[in-house]
Protein backbone atom coordinates (compact mmCIF):
# COMPACT_ATOMS: atom_id res chain seq x y z
CA UNK A 1 0.00 0.00 0.00
CA UNK A 2 2.93 2.32 0.62
CA UNK A 3 4.15 1.54 -2.90
CA UNK A 4 0.66 2.32 -4.22
CA UNK A 5 0.59 5.57 -2.23
CA UNK A 6 3.94 6.62 -3.69
CA UNK A 7 2.82 5.74 -7.23
CA UNK A 8 -0.48 7.62 -6.85
CA UNK A 9 1.57 10.60 -5.69
CA UNK A 10 3.70 10.21 -8.84
CA UNK A 11 0.51 10.08 -10.91
CA UNK A 12 -0.48 13.44 -9.45
CA UNK A 13 2.88 14.86 -10.46
CA UNK A 14 2.47 13.62 -14.04
CA UNK A 15 -1.05 15.11 -14.16
CA UNK A 16 0.25 18.48 -13.00
CA UNK A 17 3.15 18.39 -15.49
CA UNK A 18 0.88 17.08 -18.25
CA UNK A 19 -1.45 20.06 -17.81
CA UNK A 20 1.17 22.08 -19.70
CA UNK A 21 0.44 19.97 -22.80
CA UNK A 22 -3.11 18.61 -22.48
CA UNK A 23 -6.54 19.40 -21.03
CA UNK A 24 -7.72 17.41 -18.00
CA UNK A 25 -10.16 15.50 -20.26
CA UNK A 26 -7.27 14.41 -22.46
CA UNK A 27 -5.24 13.36 -19.42
CA UNK A 28 -8.13 11.26 -18.12
CA UNK A 29 -8.48 9.60 -21.53
CA UNK A 30 -4.80 8.76 -21.91
CA UNK A 31 -4.60 7.50 -18.33
CA UNK A 32 -7.71 5.32 -18.80
CA UNK A 33 -6.87 4.05 -22.28
CA UNK A 34 -3.30 3.07 -21.41
CA UNK A 35 -4.64 1.31 -18.33
CA UNK A 36 -7.24 -0.45 -20.47
CA UNK A 37 -4.56 -1.75 -22.85
CA UNK A 38 -2.41 -2.99 -19.98
CA UNK A 39 -5.20 -4.80 -18.11
CA UNK A 40 -6.55 -6.30 -21.37
CA UNK A 41 -3.10 -7.67 -22.18
CA UNK A 42 -3.00 -9.34 -18.75
CA UNK A 43 -6.50 -10.79 -19.26
CA UNK A 44 -5.60 -12.20 -22.69
CA UNK A 45 -2.32 -13.63 -21.46
CA UNK A 46 -4.01 -15.48 -18.58
CA UNK A 47 -7.05 -16.55 -20.59
CA UNK A 48 -9.51 -14.86 -18.23
CA UNK A 49 -13.17 -14.25 -19.05
CA UNK A 50 -14.81 -10.83 -19.30
CA UNK A 51 -18.34 -12.27 -19.22
CA UNK A 52 -20.43 -10.76 -16.43
CA UNK A 53 -24.05 -10.76 -15.26
CA UNK A 54 -23.58 -7.46 -13.45
CA UNK A 55 -23.02 -5.08 -16.36
CA UNK A 56 -25.32 -2.46 -14.80
CA UNK A 57 -23.24 -2.36 -11.61
CA UNK A 58 -20.05 -2.12 -13.69
CA UNK A 59 -21.61 0.75 -15.63
CA UNK A 60 -22.50 2.67 -12.47
CA UNK A 61 -19.01 2.06 -11.07
CA UNK A 62 -17.47 3.25 -14.34
CA UNK A 63 -19.57 6.41 -14.54
CA UNK A 64 -19.10 7.41 -10.90
CA UNK A 65 -15.38 6.64 -11.04
CA UNK A 66 -14.95 8.59 -14.27
CA UNK A 67 -16.68 11.67 -12.84
CA UNK A 68 -14.46 11.46 -9.77
CA UNK A 69 -11.34 11.08 -11.94
CA UNK A 70 -12.20 14.01 -14.24
CA UNK A 71 -12.86 16.34 -11.30
CA UNK A 72 -9.77 15.09 -9.48
CA UNK A 73 -7.48 15.68 -12.49
CA UNK A 74 -8.99 19.13 -13.01
CA UNK A 75 -8.33 20.06 -9.37
CA UNK A 76 -4.73 18.86 -9.59
CA UNK A 77 -4.15 21.25 -12.50
CA UNK A 78 -5.46 24.33 -10.65
CA UNK A 79 -4.85 23.64 -6.94
CA UNK A 80 -1.80 22.79 -4.85
CA UNK A 81 -1.16 19.07 -5.29
CA UNK A 82 -1.54 18.22 -1.59
CA UNK A 83 -4.85 20.12 -1.36
CA UNK A 84 -6.31 18.41 -4.44
CA UNK A 85 -5.28 14.95 -3.23
CA UNK A 86 -6.60 15.53 0.28
CA UNK A 87 -9.99 16.72 -1.01
CA UNK A 88 -10.26 13.60 -3.16
CA UNK A 89 -9.33 11.48 -0.15
CA UNK A 90 -12.47 12.57 1.67
CA UNK A 91 -13.95 9.55 -0.15
CA UNK A 92 -13.76 7.25 2.94
CA UNK A 93 -15.96 9.74 4.83
CA UNK A 94 -18.54 9.77 2.05
CA UNK A 95 -18.24 5.98 1.71
CA UNK A 96 -19.04 5.57 5.39
CA UNK A 97 -22.10 7.82 5.10
CA UNK A 98 -23.29 6.07 1.93
CA UNK A 99 -22.78 2.63 3.50
CA UNK A 100 -24.86 3.61 6.51
CA UNK A 101 -27.63 4.94 4.25
CA UNK A 102 -27.63 1.96 1.85
CA UNK A 103 -27.73 -0.62 4.64
CA UNK A 104 -30.02 1.57 6.78
CA UNK A 105 -27.70 1.56 9.80
CA UNK A 106 -27.94 4.10 12.58
CA UNK A 107 -25.08 6.50 13.16
CA UNK A 108 -23.58 5.85 16.58
CA UNK A 109 -21.87 8.63 18.49
CA UNK A 110 -18.19 7.67 17.84
CA UNK A 111 -18.78 7.32 14.10
CA UNK A 112 -20.70 10.60 13.94
CA UNK A 113 -17.80 12.27 15.79
CA UNK A 114 -15.25 10.83 13.34
CA UNK A 115 -17.22 12.17 10.37
CA UNK A 116 -17.61 15.57 12.06
CA UNK A 117 -13.84 15.71 12.58
CA UNK A 118 -13.35 15.06 8.87
CA UNK A 119 -15.65 17.86 7.81
CA UNK A 120 -13.99 20.21 10.30
CA UNK A 121 -10.72 19.31 8.60
CA UNK A 122 -12.23 20.20 5.22
CA UNK A 123 -13.18 23.65 6.49
CA UNK A 124 -9.68 24.21 7.87
CA UNK A 125 -8.08 23.04 4.63
CA UNK A 126 -10.28 25.00 2.24
CA UNK A 127 -10.68 28.33 3.99
CA UNK A 128 -7.05 29.28 4.71
CA UNK A 129 -5.41 27.69 1.66
CA UNK A 130 -7.72 28.64 -1.21
CA UNK A 131 -7.94 32.05 -2.78
CA UNK A 132 -11.37 33.42 -3.68
CA UNK A 133 -11.00 32.30 -7.31
CA UNK A 134 -10.07 28.78 -6.11
CA UNK A 135 -13.22 28.19 -4.07
CA UNK A 136 -15.10 26.54 -6.97
CA UNK A 137 -12.20 24.14 -7.73
CA UNK A 138 -12.10 23.35 -4.01
CA UNK A 139 -15.80 22.46 -3.98
CA UNK A 140 -15.29 20.38 -7.12
CA UNK A 141 -12.53 18.56 -5.24
CA UNK A 142 -15.05 17.67 -2.53
CA UNK A 143 -17.47 16.46 -5.20
CA UNK A 144 -14.68 14.27 -6.61
CA UNK A 145 -14.36 12.75 -3.15
CA UNK A 146 -18.12 12.14 -3.05
CA UNK A 147 -18.16 10.35 -6.41
CA UNK A 148 -15.03 8.41 -5.44
CA UNK A 149 -16.97 7.26 -2.38
CA UNK A 150 -19.85 6.18 -4.63
CA UNK A 151 -17.39 4.28 -6.83
CA UNK A 152 -15.86 2.57 -3.79
CA UNK A 153 -19.34 1.51 -2.66
CA UNK A 154 -20.00 0.09 -6.14
CA UNK A 155 -16.70 -1.80 -6.01
CA UNK A 156 -17.63 -3.20 -2.61
CA UNK A 157 -21.02 -4.35 -3.94
CA UNK A 158 -19.38 -5.95 -7.00
CA UNK A 159 -17.04 -7.78 -4.65
CA UNK A 160 -20.03 -9.15 -2.76
CA UNK A 161 -21.33 -10.44 -6.11
CA UNK A 162 -18.02 -12.31 -6.57
CA UNK A 163 -16.65 -10.13 -9.38
CA UNK A 164 -12.82 -10.35 -9.56
CA UNK A 165 -10.74 -7.20 -9.25
CA UNK A 166 -9.28 -7.39 -12.77
CA UNK A 167 -12.77 -7.47 -14.32
CA UNK A 168 -13.82 -4.44 -12.27
CA UNK A 169 -10.68 -2.55 -13.32
CA UNK A 170 -11.19 -3.50 -16.98
CA UNK A 171 -14.77 -2.26 -17.20
CA UNK A 172 -13.93 0.90 -15.28
CA UNK A 173 -11.07 1.63 -17.69
CA UNK A 174 -13.37 0.91 -20.63
CA UNK A 175 -16.13 3.25 -19.45
CA UNK A 176 -13.62 5.94 -18.48
CA UNK A 177 -11.94 5.72 -21.89
CA UNK A 178 -15.26 6.05 -23.73
CA UNK A 179 -16.63 8.91 -21.61
CA UNK A 180 -13.38 10.90 -21.51
CA UNK A 181 -12.81 10.18 -25.21
CA UNK A 182 -16.14 11.78 -26.12
CA UNK A 183 -15.37 14.74 -23.84
CA UNK A 184 -11.92 15.09 -25.40
CA UNK A 185 -13.33 15.11 -28.94
CA UNK A 186 -15.68 17.97 -28.02
CA UNK A 187 -12.71 20.25 -27.35
CA UNK A 188 -9.30 20.96 -28.82
CA UNK A 189 -7.02 17.96 -29.24
CA UNK A 190 -3.38 18.77 -28.58
CA UNK A 191 -0.61 17.00 -30.53
CA UNK A 192 1.59 14.49 -28.74
CA UNK A 193 5.29 15.38 -28.87
CA UNK A 194 8.25 13.31 -27.76
CA UNK A 195 8.38 15.11 -24.42
CA UNK A 196 4.66 14.93 -23.71
CA UNK A 197 4.62 11.25 -24.72
CA UNK A 198 7.01 10.50 -21.86
CA UNK A 199 4.64 12.30 -19.51
CA UNK A 200 1.70 10.21 -20.77
CA UNK A 201 3.67 6.99 -20.40
CA UNK A 202 4.61 8.00 -16.87
CA UNK A 203 0.98 8.86 -16.11
CA UNK A 204 -0.45 5.61 -17.45
CA UNK A 205 2.29 3.43 -15.96
CA UNK A 206 2.19 4.97 -12.48
CA UNK A 207 -1.62 4.83 -12.34
CA UNK A 208 -1.82 1.21 -13.53
CA UNK A 209 1.02 -0.02 -11.31
CA UNK A 210 -0.56 1.81 -8.38
CA UNK A 211 -3.88 0.03 -9.06
CA UNK A 212 -2.11 -3.34 -9.17
CA UNK A 213 -0.26 -2.62 -5.91
CA UNK A 214 -3.51 -1.41 -4.34
CA UNK A 215 -5.36 -4.56 -5.43
CA UNK A 216 -2.63 -6.84 -4.08
CA UNK A 217 -2.53 -4.93 -0.79
CA UNK A 218 -6.28 -5.35 -0.25
CA UNK A 219 -6.12 -9.01 -1.31
CA UNK A 220 -3.26 -10.03 0.99
CA UNK A 221 -3.34 -7.52 3.85
CA UNK A 222 -5.69 -6.49 6.64
CA UNK A 223 -8.34 -4.14 5.27
CA UNK A 224 -8.11 -1.59 8.09
CA UNK A 225 -4.31 -1.39 7.95
CA UNK A 226 -4.29 -1.12 4.16
CA UNK A 227 -7.06 1.50 4.14
CA UNK A 228 -5.21 3.55 6.73
CA UNK A 229 -1.95 3.38 4.76
CA UNK A 230 -3.79 4.58 1.65
CA UNK A 231 -3.59 8.07 3.13
CA UNK A 232 0.17 7.93 2.55
CA UNK A 233 -0.69 9.36 -0.88
CA UNK A 234 -1.44 12.66 0.85
CA UNK A 235 2.01 12.63 2.46
CA UNK A 236 3.80 11.83 -0.81
CA UNK A 237 1.77 14.45 -2.71
CA UNK A 238 2.64 17.04 -0.06
CA UNK A 239 6.35 16.26 -0.37
CA UNK A 240 6.23 16.38 -4.18
CA UNK A 241 4.38 19.71 -4.05
CA UNK A 242 6.95 21.26 -1.72
CA UNK A 243 9.98 19.89 -3.62
CA UNK A 244 8.82 20.48 -7.20
CA UNK A 245 6.58 23.56 -6.98
CA UNK A 246 7.46 25.21 -3.64
CA UNK A 247 3.83 24.79 -2.53
CA UNK A 248 3.70 25.99 1.06
CA UNK A 249 0.62 25.37 3.20
CA UNK A 250 -0.03 27.36 6.39
CA UNK A 251 -0.21 25.55 9.72
CA UNK A 252 -4.01 25.53 9.60
CA UNK A 253 -3.88 23.81 6.21
CA UNK A 254 -1.67 21.05 7.55
CA UNK A 255 -3.96 20.73 10.57
CA UNK A 256 -6.95 20.32 8.26
CA UNK A 257 -5.16 17.60 6.28
CA UNK A 258 -4.30 15.80 9.52
CA UNK A 259 -7.92 15.92 10.71
CA UNK A 260 -9.17 14.50 7.39
CA UNK A 261 -6.66 11.62 7.58
CA UNK A 262 -7.50 10.85 11.22
CA UNK A 263 -11.20 11.03 10.44
CA UNK A 264 -10.83 8.69 7.47
CA UNK A 265 -8.96 6.11 9.53
CA UNK A 266 -11.50 6.32 12.38
CA UNK A 267 -14.49 6.06 10.06
CA UNK A 268 -13.01 2.96 8.42
CA UNK A 269 -12.52 1.40 11.86
CA UNK A 270 -15.94 2.36 13.26
CA UNK A 271 -18.16 1.77 10.22
CA UNK A 272 -20.19 -1.44 10.28
CA UNK A 273 -18.79 -4.26 8.16
CA UNK A 274 -21.05 -5.93 5.60
CA UNK A 275 -19.57 -9.14 4.26
CA UNK A 276 -22.71 -10.69 2.73
KAJOPE-V692868 format. One record per backbone hydrogen bond with DSSP energy under -0.5 kcal/mol. NH is the residue of the N-H (numbers start at 0). CO is the residue of the C=O. Records with the same first field share a line. If there is no record, write none. Layout:
NH=CO / CO
This chain:
4=0
5=1
6=2
7=3
8=4
9=5
10=6
11=7
12=8
13=9
14=10
15=11
16=12
17=13
18=14
19=16
20=17
21=17
26=22
27=23
28=24
29=25
30=26
31=27
32=28
33=29
34=30
35=31
36=32
37=33
38=34
39=35
40=36
41=37
42=38
43=39
44=40
45=41
46=42 / 43
47=42
57=53
58=54
59=55
60=56
61=57
62=58
63=59
64=60
65=61
66=62
67=63
68=64
69=65
70=66
71=67
72=68
73=69
74=70
75=71
76=72
77=73 / 74
78=74
83=79
84=80
85=81
86=82
87=83
88=84
89=86
90=87
91=88
92=89
93=89
94=90
95=91
96=92
97=93
98=94
99=95
100=96
101=97
102=98
103=100
104=99
107=105
111=107
112=108
113=109
114=110
115=111
116=112
117=113
118=114
119=115
120=116
121=117
122=118
123=119
124=120
125=121
126=122
127=123
128=124
129=125
133=130
134=131
137=133
138=134
139=135
140=136
141=137
142=138
143=139
144=140
145=141
146=142
147=143
148=144
149=145
150=146
151=147
152=148
153=149
154=150
155=151
156=152
157=153
158=154
159=155
160=156
161=158
162=157
167=163
168=164
169=165
170=166
171=167
172=168
173=169
174=170
175=171
176=172
177=173
178=174
179=175
180=176
181=177
182=178
183=179
184=180
185=181
186=183
189=187
192=190
196=192
197=193
198=194
199=195
200=196
201=197
202=198
203=199
204=200
205=201
206=202
207=203
208=204
209=205
210=206
211=207
212=208
213=209
214=210
215=211
216=212
217=213
218=214
219=215
220=216
225=221
226=222
227=223
228=224
229=225
230=227
231=228
232=229
233=230
234=230
235=231
236=232
237=233
238=234
239=235
240=236
241=237
242=238
243=239
244=239 / 240
245=241
246=240
247=245
248=246
252=249
253=249
254=250
255=251
256=252
257=253
258=254
259=255
260=256
261=257
262=258
263=259
264=260
265=261
266=262
267=263
268=264
269=265
270=266
274=272
